[in-house]
Amino acid sequence: MYNLALLLLHTGEIFYGKSFGATGLTIGEIVFNTSMTGYQEIISDPSYYKQIIMLTYPHIGNVGTNDEDQESYKTYASGLVIKNLSILDSNYRSTMNLHFYLKKNNIISITDIDTRMLTNILRKKGSQKCCIISGKKLNINLAKYKIFFFLGLKNIDLVKKVTNKKIYKWNLGTKNYLKNKHNLYKNIFFKLKIIVYNYGIKHSIMRMLIDRDCILKIKPAFFKINKIIKKKIDGILLSNGPGDPNPCNYIVKNIKLILKKNIPTFGICLGHQLLAMSCGAKIIKMKFGHHGANHPVQNLITKKIMITSQNHNFIIDSKKISKNYKISHISLFDKTIQGIYHKKKMAFSFQGHPEANPGTNDISFLFNDFINIILNNLYYKIKKFILKGVKCQKEQI
């Protein structure tokens, strides 16, 4: 647990510390996350695939880990960087401390370094390639070699690496979901059939939909929509996921067909960016991204301000957004686009994470908005069907 370790940045800075979790060598793009809680949810989020996470909160590990807080079936982060590791976990829900959790999941980590200094470097120079190496021998030349040949995240399709290969159903909800049933639509008399496209989805997103009486089928990212359209579906969710959306032309082509059929659609994070691309928007890489659970976002329609959970390195270019979309939300940190909706189609999206985990529940009502759009669409179809029947009867008379 206390082997020596070093962190080498692409720009040449070296940080020496102690290793915990697994030992060895790992490579990735380092980002800093400002969340004070939820380290297990962060580590197990597929959106962090090929990234090394540096947590700015100085004391990590005090609540341990457990199976319920897992956001995927395995961990996806390439490594973890922290200031101080808590030796003891003090939480009745904990089943394993952070060190053994990381060791079990083969995540190489480093502690006892100056994370404040590292954060300042990343803010000035941007997210960059890095290497963590731990063990009895620290080969800096090997670390430099690995960094040199690491391609990074830009123009790399990571979705294919994290999506499911086979279709499956999901039926698990949140154990302690809100008891306010009119907010969760627990009293509607039929269940809504939702297709979820998995670009790297978190479990809590699916739980939020199950809590709202939805039946979910999880489709791989490459599954073609024309195979689904013939069957009865009420809505489509475009999930979060890792990396750069620009290489994912096969997904954009699919979403164009979804919009053409005007199926109620909700995009989250990567799904938000892909939805924008389907109408010609341009996606650009940020300097150091948004990663944390304390990001203020404003609704441009109501002027309401909400605290949100964020995790992304790419954004919609505000200068290259399609005229078909209206901007609904912006970040109050840097005025970047956080939410959009289609002017003519039943499609909208949000850049942050309405399911939080970690984070506040300020923006969870977006799931209710999605359900509302679906129900209004069904009401319109039923009304149209009834009026058509009445018209036919009058013509026969």
KOLBADO-663619 format. One record per residue (C-alpha): residue in three letters; x, y, z; residue number from 0. Coordinates in steps of 0.25 Angstrom, whole numbers, plus 2048, in hexadecimal, padded with zeros to 3 digits. Example, Ala and Ser with C-alpha at 12.3 -4.5 7.8 and 13.67 -1.06 7.14 Angstrom:
KOLBADO-663619
('ALA'; (831; 7EE; 81F); 0)
('SER'; (837; 7FC; 81D); 1)
END
This chain:
KOLBADO-663619
('MET'; (800; 800; 800); 0)
('TYR'; (80B; 80A; 803); 1)
('ASN'; (814; 807; 7F7); 2)
('LEU'; (81A; 813; 7F1); 3)
('ALA'; (813; 819; 7E5); 4)
('LEU'; (814; 825; 7DB); 5)
('LEU'; (80B; 82D; 7D2); 6)
('LEU'; (811; 832; 7C5); 7)
('LEU'; (80A; 83C; 7BD); 8)
('HIS'; (80C; 83E; 7AE); 9)
('THR'; (811; 84C; 7B0); 10)
('GLY'; (81D; 846; 7B9); 11)
('GLU'; (818; 849; 7C7); 12)
('ILE'; (81B; 83D; 7D1); 13)
('PHE'; (814; 83B; 7DE); 14)
('TYR'; (819; 830; 7E8); 15)
('GLY'; (810; 829; 7F2); 16)
('LYS'; (80B; 81C; 7F7); 17)
('SER'; (803; 812; 7F0); 18)
('PHE'; (7F6; 80B; 7F4); 19)
('GLY'; (7EC; 802; 7ED); 20)
('ALA'; (7F3; 7FA; 7E2); 21)
('THR'; (802; 7FC; 7DF); 22)
('GLY'; (808; 7FD; 7D1); 23)
('LEU'; (807; 807; 7C6); 24)
('THR'; (7FB; 80E; 7C0); 25)
('ILE'; (7F9; 819; 7B5); 26)
('GLY'; (7ED; 822; 7B2); 27)
('GLU'; (7E9; 831; 7B1); 28)
('ILE'; (7E8; 837; 7BF); 29)
('VAL'; (7DD; 840; 7C3); 30)
('PHE'; (7D9; 846; 7D1); 31)
('ASN'; (7CC; 844; 7D8); 32)
('THR'; (7C7; 84E; 7E2); 33)
('SER'; (7BC; 844; 7E9); 34)
('MET'; (7BD; 843; 7F8); 35)
('THR'; (7B6; 836; 7F8); 36)
('GLY'; (7B3; 82A; 7EF); 37)
('TYR'; (7C1; 825; 7EB); 38)
('GLN'; (7BC; 817; 7E8); 39)
('GLU'; (7B1; 81C; 7DF); 40)
('ILE'; (7BB; 824; 7D8); 41)
('ILE'; (7C5; 819; 7D6); 42)
('SER'; (7BB; 80F; 7D1); 43)
('ASP'; (7B5; 819; 7C7); 44)
('PRO'; (7B8; 814; 7B9); 45)
('SER'; (7B9; 823; 7B4); 46)
('TYR'; (7C7; 823; 7BB); 47)
('TYR'; (7CC; 818; 7B2); 48)
('LYS'; (7DB; 81A; 7AE); 49)
('GLN'; (7DB; 826; 7B9); 50)
('ILE'; (7E3; 827; 7C5); 51)
('ILE'; (7DB; 82E; 7D0); 52)
('MET'; (7E1; 838; 7DA); 53)
('LEU'; (7D8; 83C; 7E5); 54)
('THR'; (7DA; 84A; 7EB); 55)
('TYR'; (7D3; 847; 7F8); 56)
('PRO'; (7DF; 843; 801); 57)
('HIS'; (7DA; 838; 809); 58)
('ILE'; (7D5; 82C; 802); 59)
('GLY'; (7D0; 81E; 806); 60)
('ASN'; (7C9; 821; 813); 61)
('VAL'; (7BC; 81A; 80F); 62)
('GLY'; (7C1; 80E; 809); 63)
('THR'; (7BA; 807; 7FD); 64)
('ASN'; (7AE; 7FE; 7FB); 65)
('ASP'; (7A7; 7F7; 7EF); 66)
('GLU'; (79B; 800; 7EF); 67)
('ASP'; (7A3; 80D; 7EB); 68)
('GLN'; (7A9; 806; 7DF); 69)
('GLU'; (7A5; 80D; 7D2); 70)
('SER'; (7A9; 802; 7C9); 71)
('TYR'; (7AD; 7F3; 7C9); 72)
('LYS'; (7BC; 7F7; 7CA); 73)
('THR'; (7C5; 803; 7CC); 74)
('TYR'; (7C9; 80B; 7C0); 75)
('ALA'; (7D3; 815; 7C6); 76)
('SER'; (7E1; 813; 7C2); 77)
('GLY'; (7E7; 818; 7CF); 78)
('LEU'; (7E4; 821; 7DB); 79)
('VAL'; (7EC; 82C; 7E1); 80)
('ILE'; (7E9; 832; 7EF); 81)
('LYS'; (7EF; 83A; 7FA); 82)
('ASN'; (7ED; 831; 807); 83)
('LEU'; (7E7; 823; 808); 84)
('SER'; (7DE; 820; 814); 85)
('ILE'; (7E3; 813; 81A); 86)
('LEU'; (7D6; 810; 821); 87)
('ASP'; (7C8; 810; 81B); 88)
('SER'; (7BD; 815; 824); 89)
('ASN'; (7B0; 812; 81E); 90)
('TYR'; (7A5; 807; 821); 91)
('ARG'; (7A4; 805; 812); 92)
('SER'; (7B2; 802; 80F); 93)
('THR'; (7B6; 7F4; 80B); 94)
('MET'; (7C4; 7F7; 806); 95)
('ASN'; (7CE; 802; 809); 96)
('LEU'; (7D3; 80A; 7FD); 97)
('HIS'; (7E1; 804; 7FC); 98)
('PHE'; (7DC; 7F6; 7FB); 99)
('TYR'; (7D1; 7FA; 7F1); 100)
('LEU'; (7DB; 800; 7E8); 101)
('LYS'; (7E4; 7F4; 7E9); 102)
('LYS'; (7D9; 7EB; 7E6); 103)
('ASN'; (7D5; 7F3; 7DA); 104)
('ASN'; (7E4; 7F5; 7D5); 105)
('ILE'; (7E4; 804; 7D6); 106)
('ILE'; (7F2; 80A; 7D8); 107)
('SER'; (7F1; 816; 7E2); 108)
('ILE'; (7FB; 820; 7E8); 109)
('THR'; (7F9; 828; 7F5); 110)
('ASP'; (801; 832; 7FD); 111)
('ILE'; (803; 83C; 7F2); 112)
('ASP'; (800; 84B; 7F1); 113)
('THR'; (7F3; 84A; 7EA); 114)
('ARG'; (7F1; 859; 7EB); 115)
('MET'; (7FD; 85B; 7E3); 116)
('LEU'; (7F9; 851; 7D9); 117)
('THR'; (7EC; 857; 7D7); 118)
('ASN'; (7F2; 865; 7D4); 119)
('ILE'; (7FB; 85E; 7CA); 120)
('LEU'; (7EF; 858; 7C3); 121)
('ARG'; (7E7; 865; 7C4); 122)
('LYS'; (7F2; 86C; 7BD); 123)
('LYS'; (7F7; 862; 7B3); 124)
('GLY'; (7EA; 85A; 7B1); 125)
('SER'; (7E7; 84B; 7B3); 126)
('GLN'; (7F3; 843; 7AE); 127)
('LYS'; (7F9; 835; 7AC); 128)
('CYS'; (7FF; 82F; 7B8); 129)
('CYS'; (805; 822; 7BE); 130)
('ILE'; (804; 81D; 7CD); 131)
('ILE'; (80F; 812; 7D0); 132)
('SER'; (811; 80B; 7DD); 133)
('GLY'; (819; 800; 7E3); 134)
('LYS'; (827; 7FD; 7E8); 135)
('LYS'; (82D; 803; 7DB); 136)
('LEU'; (828; 810; 7D5); 137)
('ASN'; (82D; 811; 7C6); 138)
('ILE'; (82A; 81F; 7C2); 139)
('ASN'; (82F; 81C; 7B3); 140)
('LEU'; (825; 811; 7B2); 141)
('ALA'; (81A; 81B; 7B7); 142)
('LYS'; (81F; 825; 7AC); 143)
('TYR'; (81E; 81A; 7A2); 144)
('LYS'; (810; 816; 7A5); 145)
('ILE'; (80B; 825; 7A5); 146)
('PHE'; (811; 827; 798); 147)
('PHE'; (80A; 81C; 791); 148)
('PHE'; (7FC; 81F; 799); 149)
('LEU'; (7F3; 825; 78E); 150)
('GLY'; (7EA; 82C; 798); 151)
('LEU'; (7DB; 82E; 797); 152)
('LYS'; (7D9; 837; 78B); 153)
('ASN'; (7D4; 831; 77E); 154)
('ILE'; (7D4; 823; 785); 155)
('ASP'; (7C7; 81B; 786); 156)
('LEU'; (7C6; 816; 794); 157)
('VAL'; (7B7; 813; 793); 158)
('LYS'; (7BA; 806; 78C); 159)
('LYS'; (7C2; 801; 798); 160)
('VAL'; (7B8; 804; 7A3); 161)
('THR'; (7AA; 801; 79C); 162)
('ASN'; (7A3; 7F3; 79E); 163)
('LYS'; (7A5; 7E9; 793); 164)
('LYS'; (797; 7E3; 795); 165)
('ILE'; (789; 7E8; 798); 166)
('TYR'; (785; 7E7; 7A7); 167)
('LYS'; (779; 7EC; 7B0); 168)
('TRP'; (77B; 7F4; 7BC); 169)
('ASN'; (770; 7F3; 7C8); 170)
('LEU'; (777; 7F9; 7D4); 171)
('GLY'; (773; 806; 7DA); 172)
('THR'; (778; 80E; 7E5); 173)
('LYS'; (775; 808; 7F3); 174)
('ASN'; (773; 815; 7FA); 175)
('TYR'; (76D; 81E; 7EF); 176)
('LEU'; (765; 82A; 7F2); 177)
('LYS'; (757; 826; 7F8); 178)
('ASN'; (750; 832; 7F1); 179)
('LYS'; (749; 829; 7E7); 180)
('HIS'; (743; 834; 7DF); 181)
('ASN'; (751; 838; 7DB); 182)
('LEU'; (755; 82A; 7D8); 183)
('TYR'; (749; 826; 7D0); 184)
('LYS'; (747; 81A; 7D8); 185)
('ASN'; (738; 81A; 7D6); 186)
('ILE'; (737; 81A; 7C7); 187)
('PHE'; (72F; 80E; 7C2); 188)
('PHE'; (739; 809; 7B8); 189)
('LYS'; (748; 807; 7B7); 190)
('LEU'; (750; 80F; 7AC); 191)
('LYS'; (759; 807; 7A3); 192)
('ILE'; (766; 80E; 7A2); 193)
('ILE'; (772; 80B; 799); 194)
('VAL'; (77F; 80E; 7A0); 195)
('TYR'; (78B; 810; 797); 196)
('ASN'; (798; 80C; 79F); 197)
('TYR'; (7A4; 815; 79C); 198)
('GLY'; (7A9; 812; 7AA); 199)
('ILE'; (79D; 814; 7B3); 200)
('LYS'; (79D; 815; 7C2); 201)
('HIS'; (794; 80C; 7CA); 202)
('SER'; (78D; 817; 7D1); 203)
('ILE'; (787; 81D; 7C4); 204)
('MET'; (780; 810; 7C2); 205)
('ARG'; (77B; 810; 7D0); 206)
('MET'; (775; 81D; 7CE); 207)
('LEU'; (76D; 819; 7C2); 208)
('ILE'; (769; 80C; 7C9); 209)
('ASP'; (764; 814; 7D5); 210)
('ARG'; (75B; 81B; 7CB); 211)
('ASP'; (754; 80F; 7C7); 212)
('CYS'; (75C; 80C; 7BA); 213)
('ILE'; (760; 7FF; 7B3); 214)
('LEU'; (76E; 800; 7AE); 215)
('LYS'; (775; 7F9; 7A3); 216)
('ILE'; (784; 7FC; 7A2); 217)
('LYS'; (789; 7FC; 794); 218)
('PRO'; (798; 7FD; 790); 219)
('ALA'; (79D; 80A; 78A); 220)
('PHE'; (79E; 804; 77C); 221)
('PHE'; (790; 7FE; 77C); 222)
('LYS'; (788; 804; 770); 223)
('ILE'; (77B; 80B; 773); 224)
('ASN'; (774; 806; 767); 225)
('LYS'; (773; 7F8; 76E); 226)
('ILE'; (76C; 7FE; 779); 227)
('ILE'; (762; 808; 773); 228)
('LYS'; (759; 7FD; 76E); 229)
('LYS'; (756; 7F9; 77D); 230)
('LYS'; (74F; 802; 787); 231)
('ILE'; (758; 80B; 78E); 232)
('ASP'; (754; 817; 796); 233)
('GLY'; (762; 81E; 798); 234)
('ILE'; (771; 81D; 796); 235)
('LEU'; (77C; 821; 79F); 236)
('LEU'; (78A; 824; 79A); 237)
('SER'; (793; 822; 7A5); 238)
('ASN'; (7A0; 828; 7AB); 239)
('GLY'; (7AD; 822; 7A7); 240)
('PRO'; (7BC; 824; 7A5); 241)
('GLY'; (7C5; 82C; 79C); 242)
('ASP'; (7C3; 834; 78F); 243)
('PRO'; (7B6; 833; 788); 244)
('ASN'; (7BC; 837; 77A); 245)
('PRO'; (7C0; 829; 776); 246)
('CYS'; (7B2; 823; 779); 247)
('ASN'; (7AC; 826; 76B); 248)
('TYR'; (7A4; 819; 76C); 249)
('ILE'; (79D; 81E; 778); 250)
('VAL'; (79A; 82C; 772); 251)
('LYS'; (794; 825; 766); 252)
('ASN'; (78B; 81D; 76F); 253)
('ILE'; (786; 829; 777); 254)
('LYS'; (783; 830; 769); 255)
('LEU'; (779; 824; 767); 256)
('ILE'; (773; 826; 775); 257)
('LEU'; (771; 835; 772); 258)
('LYS'; (76B; 832; 765); 259)
('LYS'; (761; 828; 76C); 260)
('ASN'; (75F; 833; 777); 261)
('ILE'; (760; 829; 782); 262)
('PRO'; (761; 830; 790); 263)
('THR'; (770; 830; 793); 264)
('PHE'; (778; 834; 79F); 265)
('GLY'; (787; 836; 79E); 266)
('ILE'; (791; 836; 7AA); 267)
('CYS'; (79F; 83B; 7AA); 268)
('LEU'; (7A5; 834; 79D); 269)
('GLY'; (797; 831; 799); 270)
('HIS'; (795; 840; 799); 271)
('GLN'; (7A1; 843; 790); 272)
('LEU'; (79D; 838; 786); 273)
('LEU'; (78F; 83D; 786); 274)
('ALA'; (794; 84B; 782); 275)
('MET'; (79E; 845; 778); 276)
('SER'; (792; 83E; 771); 277)
('CYS'; (78D; 84C; 76C); 278)
('GLY'; (79B; 851; 768); 279)
('ALA'; (7A1; 857; 775); 280)
('LYS'; (7B0; 857; 778); 281)
('ILE'; (7B6; 850; 784); 282)
('ILE'; (7C3; 856; 78A); 283)
('LYS'; (7CC; 852; 795); 284)
('MET'; (7CD; 85A; 7A2); 285)
('LYS'; (7DA; 85E; 7A8); 286)
('PHE'; (7D8; 856; 7B5); 287)
('GLY'; (7C9; 852; 7B4); 288)
('HIS'; (7BE; 852; 7BF); 289)
('HIS'; (7C0; 848; 7CA); 290)
('GLY'; (7B9; 849; 7D7); 291)
('ALA'; (7AB; 84A; 7DE); 292)
('ASN'; (7AB; 859; 7E1); 293)
('HIS'; (7A9; 85F; 7D4); 294)
('PRO'; (79F; 86B; 7D3); 295)
('VAL'; (796; 86A; 7C6); 296)
('GLN'; (78B; 874; 7C2); 297)
('ASN'; (77E; 871; 7BB); 298)
('LEU'; (77D; 87C; 7B1); 299)
('ILE'; (76E; 87B; 7B0); 300)
('THR'; (76A; 87C; 7BF); 301)
('LYS'; (777; 883; 7C3); 302)
('LYS'; (778; 878; 7CF); 303)
('ILE'; (786; 874; 7D3); 304)
('MET'; (789; 866; 7D7); 305)
('ILE'; (795; 85E; 7DC); 306)
('THR'; (799; 853; 7D4); 307)
('SER'; (7A2; 847; 7D2); 308)
('GLN'; (7AC; 848; 7C6); 309)
('ASN'; (7B5; 83E; 7BF); 310)
('HIS'; (7BA; 842; 7B1); 311)
('ASN'; (7C6; 847; 7A9); 312)
('PHE'; (7BE; 84B; 79C); 313)
('ILE'; (7B3; 855; 79A); 314)
('ILE'; (7AA; 85A; 78F); 315)
('ASP'; (7B1; 866; 788); 316)
('SER'; (7A7; 872; 78A); 317)
('LYS'; (7AB; 878; 77D); 318)
('LYS'; (7A8; 86B; 775); 319)
('ILE'; (79B; 867; 77B); 320)
('SER'; (78F; 863; 771); 321)
('LYS'; (784; 86D; 770); 322)
('ASN'; (77A; 861; 772); 323)
('TYR'; (77F; 862; 781); 324)
('LYS'; (77B; 86B; 78C); 325)
('ILE'; (785; 86D; 798); 326)
('SER'; (77E; 86A; 7A5); 327)
('HIS'; (789; 86A; 7AF); 328)
('ILE'; (797; 870; 7B1); 329)
('SER'; (7A3; 86E; 7BA); 330)
('LEU'; (7A5; 87A; 7C4); 331)
('PHE'; (7B4; 876; 7C5); 332)
('ASP'; (7B7; 879; 7B6); 333)
('LYS'; (7AA; 87B; 7AE); 334)
('THR'; (7AB; 86E; 7A7); 335)
('ILE'; (79F; 867; 7A2); 336)
('GLN'; (798; 85E; 7AC); 337)
('GLY'; (78B; 85B; 7A6); 338)
('ILE'; (784; 85B; 798); 339)
('TYR'; (776; 857; 793); 340)
('HIS'; (771; 855; 784); 341)
('LYS'; (768; 860; 77F); 342)
('LYS'; (760; 856; 777); 343)
('LYS'; (762; 848; 77C); 344)
('MET'; (760; 842; 78A); 345)
('ALA'; (76F; 842; 78E); 346)
('PHE'; (777; 849; 798); 347)
('SER'; (784; 846; 7A0); 348)
('PHE'; (78C; 84B; 7AC); 349)
('GLN'; (79B; 84B; 7AD); 350)
('GLY'; (79C; 848; 7BC); 351)
('HIS'; (797; 83C; 7C3); 352)
('PRO'; (789; 83D; 7C8); 353)
('GLU'; (78A; 830; 7D0); 354)
('ALA'; (796; 836; 7D8); 355)
('ASN'; (79D; 82B; 7E0); 356)
('PRO'; (7A5; 832; 7E5); 357)
('GLY'; (79E; 840; 7E5); 358)
('THR'; (791; 847; 7E8); 359)
('ASN'; (783; 844; 7E3); 360)
('ASP'; (780; 852; 7DE); 361)
('ILE'; (77F; 84D; 7CF); 362)
('SER'; (779; 840; 7D1); 363)
('PHE'; (76B; 846; 7CC); 364)
('LEU'; (771; 844; 7BE); 365)
('PHE'; (76C; 835; 7BF); 366)
('ASN'; (75E; 83A; 7C2); 367)
('ASP'; (75F; 843; 7B6); 368)
('PHE'; (763; 837; 7AD); 369)
('ILE'; (757; 82F; 7B3); 370)
('ASN'; (74E; 83C; 7B1); 371)
('ILE'; (752; 83C; 7A2); 372)
('ILE'; (74F; 82E; 7A0); 373)
('LEU'; (741; 82E; 7A7); 374)
('ASN'; (73D; 83B; 79F); 375)
('ASN'; (741; 834; 792); 376)
('LEU'; (739; 827; 796); 377)
('TYR'; (72D; 830; 799); 378)
('TYR'; (72E; 837; 78C); 379)
('LYS'; (72F; 82A; 785); 380)
('ILE'; (723; 824; 78C); 381)
('LYS'; (71B; 831; 78A); 382)
('LYS'; (71E; 831; 77B); 383)
('PHE'; (71A; 822; 77A); 384)
('ILE'; (70C; 825; 781); 385)
('LEU'; (70A; 831; 778); 386)
('LYS'; (70D; 829; 76C); 387)
('GLY'; (703; 81E; 771); 388)
('VAL'; (6F8; 829; 773); 389)
('LYS'; (6FA; 82F; 765); 390)
('CYS'; (6F9; 821; 75F); 391)
('GLN'; (6EC; 81F; 766); 392)
('LYS'; (6E6; 82C; 761); 393)
('GLU'; (6EA; 829; 753); 394)
('GLN'; (6E3; 81B; 754); 395)
('ILE'; (6D6; 822; 759); 396)
END
